[in-house]
Amino acid sequence: MRYVAIIASLAGVLVFGLLIPFGSLFVALFGLSLLATAIGVWDILQTKHSLRRNYPILANIRFGLEKIRPEIRQYFLESDTDGTPYNRSKRAVAYQRAKGALDKRPFGTQQNIYGDNFEWINHSITPVHIEGHDFR
């Protein structure tokens, strides 16, 4: 199972090489398969990374995904109110203020106001006057 990617790329070289006379699309696919096969052979022959040697081509895909992991997390997995040290909504306000643009967000909120740990103060419908009590 660990050599499935290089076997698939070798099969692609063979199949797309035979289909080259039928269109230019097969030339591009043949080139991509040939490139993947060359990367796989290089991975098998190198001695620096055992992961690349044991899983040719697939280890390179894994390393590539590790490099873009922060961007994937930031743009696709994290909500607008998560994030440290600043969440996306606070960062957006800072960017808008730096540009001199309008930094207000009217018409509601994106926060869960009915969830736990959300604090607010309600206005009193019937306020009462408190006489001379020291609140310290």
N, C-alpha and C positions, 0 to 999 in steps of 0.2 A: 504493500500500500504506500510506502514512503517514496517510491520512485514513480508514482502515477503521473506526476506532472511532466517529468522528462520523457516518459513513454508516450504521453499524449502529444507532446511537442514533436517527437520523432515521427509519430503517426501523421501529424499535421504536415510535416515536411514531405513525407511520402505522398500523401493524398493530394495536397495542394500543388506539389511538383508535377504530378501527373495531369492535373486540371489546368495548368498554365495556358495551354493552347485555346482554352474555351473562354478566356476573359481576363481583363487586367485586375479584377478583384482578387483572383487567385494568385496573382503575382504578389500583391500586398500581403495576403494571408500566408503565402509561402515565406516571404521575408520575415514576418513576425514569428512564424514557427521556427525558422532557421535561427533567428536571434535568441529565442527562448531555449532552443537546443544548445546553442553555444554557451549561454549563461549556465545551463544545467551541467554541461561537461566541465566548465570552469569550476563550478561548485564542487563537483565530485573530485577533481584533481587538486584543489587547494587543501592546505593542512592547517589553516589558522582557525577556522570556525567549524566545530564538529556539527553544529546544527545545519549549516549550509551543506556540509558533506553528506549528512544523513537524509536530508530533505531538500534535494536540489530544486531550485526555482521557488518552491513553496516557502522556504526560509527567507528568500529575498522579498517575497510579498509580505511576510510577517514583519520584517524589519522596516519595510516601507510604511506599513500601517502604524507601527510604533512611532515613527517620526511624525505622522500627522495626527496622532492620538489627541493631543491637546486641542487642536482645531475641531476635530470631530466632536469631542466632549463639549467644547464651548458653544458651537453653533448648532448642534443637532440634539444633544442629550440633556443639556442644562437648561433649566427654565429661566425666565427673566428675573426671578427673585432669588435664585440660588447663586452661589459663587462667592469666592473670597479673593482678595479682601473687599472687592466691590462687585455687586451684582450688575447685571446688564442694564437695568433701568437707571441705577445711580450713575453708571458710566456714561449712558446716553445723555443724561442731564448735564454732566460735566463737559461732554463734547459739544453739546448745543450752546452752553454758556461760553466756552472757549471760542466758538465761531461767531458769537454775538447774536445767535438766533433765539427764537422764543423757546424758553425752557420750561414752560408750564405744560401739564398734561391734564386737560379738562375732561369732564364727563366720566367720572368713575375711576376705579382702580383695577389693577391686575392682581392685587393681593387677595388672599383668601380671608375675608373679614369675619367669616363665621367659624374659622378654624381655631384650634387651641393656640394660646400664647399671643393672640392679637389683642392689643390693649387700646382702649378709646375712652373718651369721657362723653357722657350724654348730657345735654342741657336739661335743666329741670323745668317741668311744665308748670309747677307751682312753687316758685322760690319762696323761701322763708327768711325773714330778717333775723339774724342772730345778734343778740345784744351783748356787747362788751365781754366777750370770752377770749381769754388769751390762749391761742392755739400752739404756743411754743412748748 
